[in-house]
C-alpha cells in the first residue's frame, strides 16, 4: 500500500519536471495521457487558452477492458480520428510521468499510425 502511494508521488514529480518545458499551443497542442488500473484517458490540450480540444477514453468508448494494451490502442485510434476532424495534425506528447512502454506506448503508436504527428 505504501509503495503505491510513493510510486504515484514519484510519477507526479516526473510529470511536473516534464511540464516545465512542455507547452501546448494552438498550432501544436499537447497530447496528455492518464492511466488508471482499469482505464486510460487521453486529451489534446491548448495550454495557451487552457482548453481541451479533443478527448477520448476507454470509458467513453465503453470498452469491456480499457486497462490493457488493446484498449489503449483503441483510444489512440479514436483520438487520432477526432483530431483529423478538428484538423489537428501535429501534437507534442505528454506521457504524464509514466514510463513509455505498455499502454502509454500502445496509445502513442496507434495515434501515430492513424495520422497524428509527434
C-alpha positions in Angstrom: 0.0 0.0 0.0 2.7 2.5 0.9 4.7 1.6 -2.2 1.8 2.5 -4.5 1.5 5.9 -2.8 5.2 6.5 -3.1 5.3 5.5 -6.8 2.4 7.9 -7.6 4.2 10.7 -5.8 7.3 9.9 -7.9 5.2 9.9 -11.1 3.7 13.3 -10.2 7.2 14.7 -9.6 8.3 13.3 -13.0 5.2 14.9 -14.6 6.0 18.3 -13.0 9.5 18.1 -14.3 8.3 17.3 -17.8 5.6 20.0 -17.8 8.2 22.7 -17.1 9.4 22.5 -20.7 6.4 21.1 -22.5 3.7 23.5 -23.6 0.7 23.0 -25.9 0.0 25.8 -28.3 -2.9 26.5 -30.7 -0.8 25.3 -33.7 0.8 22.3 -31.8 -1.3 21.2 -28.9 -0.3 18.8 -26.1 -1.4 15.2 -26.1 -1.8 14.2 -22.4 -2.2 10.6 -21.2 -3.5 9.4 -17.9 -3.9 5.8 -17.0 -5.6 4.1 -14.1 -5.6 0.5 -13.2 -8.8 -0.1 -15.2 -8.9 2.6 -17.8 -6.9 5.0 -19.9 -7.6 8.6 -20.8 -6.1 11.0 -23.4 -6.7 14.7 -24.1 -5.4 17.1 -26.7 -4.9 20.4 -24.9 -4.2 24.0 -25.9 -2.3 25.4 -22.9 -2.4 29.0 -24.1 -6.2 29.1 -23.8 -6.5 26.4 -21.2 -8.9 24.4 -23.3 -9.3 20.7 -24.1 -9.7 20.4 -27.9 -10.2 16.7 -28.2 -10.5 13.9 -25.7 -11.0 10.1 -25.7 -11.0 7.4 -23.1 -11.8 3.8 -22.6 -14.8 4.8 -20.6 -16.2 7.0 -23.4 -15.7 4.2 -25.9 -17.4 1.7 -23.5 -14.6 -0.8 -23.9 -15.0 -4.0 -22.0 -11.4 -3.9 -20.7 -9.8 -0.5 -21.0 -6.9 -1.4 -18.8 -5.0 -3.4 -21.3 -2.9 -2.6 -24.4 -5.7 -3.3 -26.9 -7.9 -0.8 -25.1 -5.1 1.8 -25.2 -4.7 1.2 -29.0 -8.5 1.8 -29.5 -8.3 5.1 -27.5 -5.2 6.2 -29.6 -7.0 5.4 -32.8 -10.2 7.2 -31.7 -8.2 10.2 -30.6 -6.3 10.5 -33.9 -9.6 10.3 -35.9 -11.2 13.0 -33.7 -8.1 15.2 -34.3 -8.4 14.7 -38.1 -12.0 16.1 -37.9 -10.7 19.1 -36.0 -7.8 19.5 -38.5 -5.1 18.8 -35.8 -2.1 17.1 -37.4 0.8 17.8 -35.1 0.9 17.4 -31.3 3.5 17.2 -28.5 3.3 14.0 -26.5 3.0 14.4 -22.7 3.3 10.9 -21.2 2.2 12.2 -17.8 5.2 10.9 -15.9 4.5 7.3 -16.9 7.2 5.2 -18.5 7.0 5.0 -22.3 6.0 1.3 -22.5 2.9 -0.8 -22.3 -0.3 1.0 -22.6 1.2 4.5 -23.0 3.3 3.3 -25.9 0.4 1.5 -27.5 -1.7 4.6 -27.3 1.1 6.7 -28.9 1.8 4.3 -31.7 -1.9 3.9 -32.5 -2.3 7.7 -32.7 0.8 7.9 -35.0 -0.5 5.1 -37.2 -3.7 6.9 -37.7 -2.3 10.3 -38.8 -1.0 12.2 -35.7 2.5 13.6 -36.0 4.7 13.7 -32.9 
